Amino acid sequence: MSKLLALASSPHDQEALAALRSLKRLLTTDGMDFIDLADRLRETGRAEQLERDLETARRQLRQTQLALRTARGGGQGDPAARELRQRVRHLEQENQALSADLNALTEQLDDWRAAHEALDTTLRQTSRERVQLRSKLRQKQMEMDQFLGEVRGMINVTSRLRSFVDSKTPTA
């Protein structure tokens, strides 16, 4: 997986895209996606470790570059100089991969923070609306109770009126 992530930082778009697609297939076979991968990296403190690794790689790169400049006096054919150049290239690639990982994790963290803030805002608004709806419901229930009381009173008056009319009406 780390090799695929390193290839994803390739300056060649096709190579980087192919690496990302391969990584996606690999994650899918494990029932995961990029979000799950980022969650695991964050949970394990991998993001912080990547940052430390990146700084270590940068220091090693500077030291190797210094040693390479010193060794260049030995000429192009010098095996030590060749080995140092190869080590520098390797460290530069590692540095790029770590930088890409760190940037991706940072962007994802920013996205999660924004999503969290949006959800938090929605939750607060929904809570306020719930309180308002409860208040309106209580008010409507009170109005309904008052209306029912008036209807019962009218039914009572109507019943008495009917009894009164029936008592005054001669029976045949």
FENFEN-V306160 format. One record per pair of residues at least 6 apart in sequence whose C-alpha atoms are under 7 Angstrom apart, sorted by the first residue. I is the first residue (numbers start at 1). J is the second residue. D is the distance in whole Angstrom. If there is no record, write none. Layout:
I	J	D
I	J	D
//
This chain:
1	23	7
4	19	5
4	20	7
4	23	6
5	97	7
6	97	5
7	15	7
7	16	6
7	19	6
8	16	4
8	17	7
8	19	5
8	20	6
9	16	6
9	96	7
9	97	6
9	100	6
10	16	5
24	33	7
27	33	6
38	105	7
41	47	6
47	102	7
47	105	7
50	98	6
50	102	7
51	102	7
54	95	6
54	98	6
54	99	7
57	91	6
57	95	6
58	95	7
61	88	6
61	91	6
61	92	7
64	84	7
64	88	6
65	88	7
68	81	6
68	84	6
68	85	7
71	81	6
72	81	6
//
